[in-house]
Amino acid sequence: MKYQIEKINARTTIITEGKNGVHMFLLEGDARALLVDTGTGEGDLSACIKTLTGKPLLVLNTHGHYDHMGGNHFFEKVLLHPADKETAAAHQDSAYLSQLARKMMPGYLYLLAKIWKPFLLNPKPTKQFVDIKDGQVLD
């Protein structure tokens, strides 16, 4: 899987997952970097990030939908607001995602997704969520 990389400025990079059109953002500070969202998990996001920065990395999910946290499994800890934990748990559950996909997709698209993009319906679990609080500032 090849990511599209677009440097916005010296400290901001948009990482796009191929044809999925899912965007992630890498923000670089003086000492650390922040990855905002991890996409669907189609490619090796960790390897991609290592080509972009050597700084210690924080990972943050904006919310708990599968297309924002599918690559979480590449990282030891991921920041998430506690109000989204229930949604995040549902979007890591294969049975829930299959049911959701059947409702949203015509039958043939669902079957194609099962064959060519199984990671969408069978996500790898996040290793550890760390609570982020309202108003918290990340250094």
C-alpha positions as CSV (number, residue, x, y, z in Angstrom):
1,M,0.0,0.0,0.0
2,K,1.4,3.3,-1.0
3,Y,0.6,6.4,0.9
4,Q,0.3,9.8,-0.7
5,I,2.4,12.3,1.2
6,E,1.7,16.1,1.0
7,K,3.9,18.5,2.9
8,I,1.8,21.5,3.8
9,N,4.6,23.4,5.6
10,A,7.7,22.5,7.6
11,R,5.7,21.1,10.5
12,T,2.5,19.7,8.8
13,T,2.2,16.7,6.6
14,I,-1.0,15.1,5.2
15,I,-0.8,11.4,4.7
16,T,-3.6,9.9,2.5
17,E,-4.4,6.2,2.2
18,G,-4.4,5.5,-1.5
19,K,-7.9,5.2,-3.1
20,N,-9.7,5.2,0.3
21,G,-9.1,9.0,0.5
22,V,-8.7,8.7,4.2
23,H,-6.4,11.5,5.6
24,M,-4.1,11.5,8.6
25,F,-2.0,14.4,9.8
26,L,1.6,14.4,11.1
27,L,2.3,17.5,13.1
28,E,6.0,18.0,14.1
29,G,7.0,20.0,17.2
30,D,10.6,20.8,18.2
31,A,11.0,17.6,20.3
32,R,8.1,15.4,19.4
33,A,5.6,14.6,16.6
34,L,1.8,14.0,16.8
35,L,0.0,11.7,14.4
36,V,-3.7,12.6,14.2
37,D,-5.7,9.5,13.2
38,T,-4.4,6.2,11.8
39,G,-6.7,5.5,8.8
40,T,-8.2,2.2,8.0
41,G,-5.2,0.1,8.6
42,E,-4.6,-0.9,5.0
43,G,-0.9,-0.2,4.9
44,D,2.1,-0.2,7.3
45,L,1.5,3.2,8.8
46,S,4.3,2.8,11.3
47,A,6.9,2.3,8.5
48,C,5.5,5.3,6.6
49,I,5.8,7.6,9.7
50,K,9.4,6.4,10.3
51,T,10.3,7.7,6.8
52,L,8.8,11.1,7.7
53,T,10.1,11.8,11.2
54,G,12.6,10.3,13.7
55,K,11.0,12.2,16.6
56,P,9.2,10.4,19.5
57,L,5.6,10.1,18.4
58,L,2.2,10.7,20.1
59,V,-0.8,9.2,18.4
60,L,-4.3,10.7,18.7
61,N,-7.7,9.5,17.4
62,T,-10.1,12.3,16.7
63,H,-12.9,9.9,17.3
64,G,-13.6,6.1,17.4
65,H,-14.7,5.3,13.9
66,Y,-12.8,2.5,12.1
67,D,-11.5,4.7,9.3
68,H,-9.8,6.9,11.9
69,M,-8.3,4.2,14.1
70,G,-7.6,1.2,11.8
71,G,-3.9,1.6,12.0
72,N,-3.8,2.0,15.8
73,H,-2.3,-1.5,16.3
74,F,1.0,-0.3,14.9
75,F,1.5,1.9,18.0
76,E,1.8,1.1,21.7
77,K,-0.5,3.9,23.0
78,V,-3.2,6.0,21.4
79,L,-4.9,9.0,22.9
80,L,-8.7,9.1,22.8
81,H,-11.3,11.0,24.6
82,P,-13.2,8.8,27.1
83,A,-16.5,9.8,25.6
84,D,-15.6,7.9,22.5
85,K,-14.5,4.6,24.1
86,E,-17.8,2.9,23.5
87,T,-17.8,3.9,19.8
88,A,-14.2,2.8,19.5
89,A,-15.0,-0.6,21.1
90,A,-17.9,-1.1,18.6
91,H,-15.7,-0.1,15.6
92,Q,-13.1,-2.8,16.6
93,D,-15.8,-5.5,16.8
94,S,-15.9,-7.6,13.6
95,A,-19.6,-8.6,14.1
96,Y,-20.6,-5.0,14.6
97,L,-18.7,-3.8,11.5
98,S,-20.1,-6.6,9.3
99,Q,-23.6,-5.7,10.4
100,L,-22.9,-2.0,9.7
101,A,-21.4,-2.8,6.3
102,R,-24.3,-5.0,5.3
103,K,-26.7,-2.0,6.0
104,M,-24.6,0.5,4.2
105,M,-23.4,-1.4,1.1
106,P,-25.2,-3.3,-1.6
107,G,-24.6,-7.0,-1.3
108,Y,-21.9,-7.2,-4.0
109,L,-19.9,-4.4,-2.5
110,Y,-20.0,-6.1,0.9
111,L,-18.7,-9.3,-0.7
112,L,-15.9,-7.4,-2.5
113,A,-14.9,-5.7,0.8
114,K,-14.7,-9.1,2.5
115,I,-12.4,-10.4,-0.3
116,W,-10.2,-7.4,-1.1
117,K,-10.3,-5.3,2.1
118,P,-10.8,-7.7,4.9
119,F,-9.0,-5.4,7.4
120,L,-12.1,-3.1,7.2
121,L,-14.3,-5.8,8.7
122,N,-11.7,-7.5,10.9
123,P,-9.7,-4.7,12.4
124,K,-6.7,-5.4,14.7
125,P,-7.4,-4.2,18.2
126,T,-5.7,-1.1,19.7
127,K,-3.1,-2.1,22.2
128,Q,-3.8,0.7,24.7
129,F,-6.0,3.7,24.7
130,V,-4.9,6.6,26.9
131,D,-7.5,9.2,28.0
132,I,-7.2,12.7,26.7
133,K,-9.2,15.3,28.5
134,D,-11.1,18.4,27.4
135,G,-8.7,21.4,27.2
136,Q,-5.6,19.2,27.6
137,V,-2.6,20.7,25.8
138,L,-0.1,18.3,24.1
139,D,3.5,19.5,24.3
